[in-house]
């Protein structure tokens, strides 16, 4: 579940767009506008609106494609549809996730003069304008910026960030506090443990009924459902099955966040579902939101002293995330 980047450009700017894609591809899923994003049976604007919701970042290549006459002076300007795409992504993903990669001689609208820009120069190779040799050095500066953004939670169009915060504050943090409070005498159901760890299982995909998915998963790995009491309320949790003696060394308390069903329902509402199954756009959106949920949750866990010691995130194959 790698972050996704949309790269927009004119046809003439494809050489630059491909250089950007090649640079970021080892760590990001990159799509240039001609990578099959625009569908034959959809309008251009409709596809763009959907695309802006499917990506974490938007890079727009402002190449010197046109000449515009402004107040009797001629300037090199970018293609108007690329400027439009930038504005659309700016509104969808935010000012810190939509970037302009501009050829140095291109004049840009005064309204975006304060925006951080990456500027490059070009030279002719076999009749084609290609970026200068230090282009990748400039891209590395941009990569540092977006690497920082990826490490932070993002309050996007769909509710993954809010759901992650709610799940952490109302379940993980309270459970971790209770485990640390009980020390070496942790009571779960009718058994007592000397210590405990919390294992949060992140599913590979979202189901409409996450409770059933969680029940089937824990039944498959032979975890038992038990109650645990905290200072706030009693929670049903799943604990690793053990032998019958009453005192154990360590409990593995596992939970699959069924609250994720809220994301699944939000995606259905957003795409106004009138069919069975998932379209490619739905699946991309689901992956993006599940990825963001996991990132935000991991960040919250790492910032809490108790949780940092006893909480782990795994996938549904029990592999660490």
ChimeraX attribute file (.defattr): number of C-alpha atoms within 10 A of each C-alpha:
attribute: neighborCount
match mode: 1-to-1
recipient: residues
	/A:1	14
	/A:2	15
	/A:3	18
	/A:4	20
	/A:5	23
	/A:6	24
	/A:7	24
	/A:8	25
	/A:9	26
	/A:10	22
	/A:11	13
	/A:12	14
	/A:13	22
	/A:14	19
	/A:15	15
	/A:16	23
	/A:17	24
	/A:18	14
	/A:19	15
	/A:20	20
	/A:21	18
	/A:22	12
	/A:23	17
	/A:24	17
	/A:25	13
	/A:26	10
	/A:27	12
	/A:28	16
	/A:29	16
	/A:30	25
	/A:31	20
	/A:32	19
	/A:33	18
	/A:34	13
	/A:35	10
	/A:36	9
	/A:37	15
	/A:38	16
	/A:39	10
	/A:40	9
	/A:41	7
	/A:42	10
	/A:43	10
	/A:44	11
	/A:45	12
	/A:46	11
	/A:47	16
	/A:48	18
	/A:49	14
	/A:50	17
	/A:51	20
	/A:52	21
	/A:53	19
	/A:54	24
	/A:55	22
	/A:56	26
	/A:57	25
	/A:58	28
	/A:59	22
	/A:60	25
	/A:61	27
	/A:62	30
	/A:63	28
	/A:64	21
	/A:65	17
	/A:66	12
	/A:67	15
	/A:68	14
	/A:69	10
	/A:70	8
	/A:71	6
	/A:72	7
	/A:73	8
	/A:74	11
	/A:75	16
	/A:76	18
	/A:77	22
	/A:78	24
	/A:79	20
	/A:80	13
	/A:81	12
	/A:82	17
	/A:83	19
	/A:84	12
	/A:85	20
	/A:86	23
	/A:87	16
	/A:88	18
	/A:89	26
	/A:90	18
	/A:91	12
	/A:92	23
	/A:93	21
	/A:94	18
	/A:95	13
	/A:96	14
	/A:97	20
	/A:98	23
	/A:99	23
	/A:100	19
	/A:101	24
	/A:102	21
	/A:103	24
	/A:104	15
	/A:105	16
	/A:106	17
	/A:107	18
	/A:108	15
	/A:109	8
	/A:110	7
	/A:111	7
	/A:112	11
	/A:113	10
	/A:114	7
	/A:115	12
	/A:116	14
	/A:117	14
	/A:118	18
	/A:119	17
	/A:120	22
	/A:121	16
	/A:122	17
	/A:123	12
	/A:124	10
	/A:125	9
	/A:126	7
	/A:127	7
	/A:128	12
	/A:129	17
	/A:130	19
	/A:131	18
	/A:132	12
	/A:133	11
	/A:134	10
	/A:135	19
	/A:136	17
	/A:137	10
	/A:138	13
	/A:139	19
	/A:140	12
	/A:141	11
	/A:142	16
	/A:143	15
	/A:144	10
	/A:145	13
	/A:146	17
	/A:147	13
	/A:148	9
	/A:149	15
	/A:150	17
	/A:151	13
	/A:152	15
	/A:153	21
	/A:154	20
	/A:155	14
	/A:156	16
	/A:157	14
	/A:158	19
	/A:159	19
	/A:160	28
	/A:161	22
	/A:162	16
	/A:163	20
	/A:164	23
	/A:165	16
	/A:166	14
	/A:167	18
	/A:168	20
	/A:169	13
	/A:170	11
	/A:171	16
	/A:172	20
	/A:173	18
	/A:174	16
	/A:175	24
	/A:176	22
	/A:177	14
	/A:178	17
	/A:179	23
	/A:180	16
	/A:181	13
	/A:182	14
	/A:183	12
	/A:184	15
	/A:185	17
	/A:186	22
	/A:187	18
	/A:188	18
	/A:189	14
	/A:190	10
	/A:191	16
	/A:192	18
	/A:193	19
	/A:194	15
	/A:195	19
	/A:196	23
	/A:197	18
	/A:198	22
	/A:199	22
	/A:200	22
	/A:201	22
	/A:202	24
	/A:203	20
	/A:204	14
	/A:205	13
	/A:206	20
	/A:207	16
	/A:208	15
	/A:209	13
	/A:210	20
	/A:211	16
	/A:212	11
	/A:213	15
	/A:214	19
	/A:215	15
	/A:216	12
	/A:217	17
	/A:218	19
	/A:219	12
	/A:220	9
	/A:221	12
	/A:222	14
	/A:223	19
	/A:224	16
	/A:225	18
	/A:226	15
	/A:227	15
	/A:228	20
	/A:229	15
	/A:230	17
	/A:231	10
	/A:232	10
	/A:233	10
	/A:234	11
	/A:235	13
	/A:236	12
	/A:237	17
	/A:238	26
	/A:239	24
	/A:240	15
	/A:241	13
	/A:242	13
	/A:243	7
	/A:244	8
	/A:245	8
	/A:246	10
	/A:247	15
	/A:248	17
	/A:249	10
	/A:250	15
	/A:251	22
	/A:252	17
	/A:253	22
	/A:254	23
	/A:255	20
	/A:256	23
	/A:257	19
	/A:258	19
	/A:259	14
	/A:260	26
	/A:261	17
	/A:262	18
	/A:263	22
	/A:264	24
	/A:265	14
	/A:266	16
	/A:267	19
	/A:268	16
	/A:269	11
	/A:270	13
	/A:271	12
	/A:272	9
	/A:273	14
	/A:274	8
	/A:275	7
	/A:276	6
	/A:277	9
	/A:278	12
	/A:279	12
	/A:280	9
	/A:281	16
	/A:282	19
	/A:283	16
	/A:284	18
	/A:285	21
	/A:286	24
	/A:287	19
	/A:288	22
	/A:289	25
	/A:290	23
	/A:291	18
	/A:292	27
	/A:293	25
	/A:294	20
	/A:295	21
	/A:296	24
	/A:297	23
	/A:298	21
	/A:299	15
	/A:300	19
	/A:301	21
	/A:302	15
	/A:303	10
	/A:304	12
	/A:305	10
	/A:306	15
	/A:307	22
	/A:308	15
	/A:309	13
	/A:310	17
	/A:311	20
	/A:312	18
	/A:313	20
	/A:314	16
	/A:315	15
	/A:316	17
	/A:317	12
	/A:318	13
	/A:319	9
	/A:320	13
	/A:321	13
